[in-house]
């Protein structure tokens, strides 16, 4: 005779697997590479440095 299976647990397991597969696809589709992240960080630091250079002080 076959193994007794809890259908609720099987349904939850299947849904978790489907969600994980969808998450993997979304990460591949929308994720950024390490180089892109590094470029964005560099651009942000450059922008902040430019703003700091032209910022007026409160001494004024």
C-alpha positions, 0 to 999 in steps of 0.5 A: 500500500502507498505512503500516507500523505498530508495533502495540506503539507504537500500543497504548501510545499508545492506553493513554496517551491513555485514561489521560490522559482518565481523569485529566482526568475525575478532576481534574474530579470530585475537584479543588477550586476556587481559592476552596475552597483559599483557604478551607481555607488561611484556616481552617488559619491561623485554627486555628493562630493559636487554638492558638498563643494558648492554648499554654502556654510551657515557662517554667512 
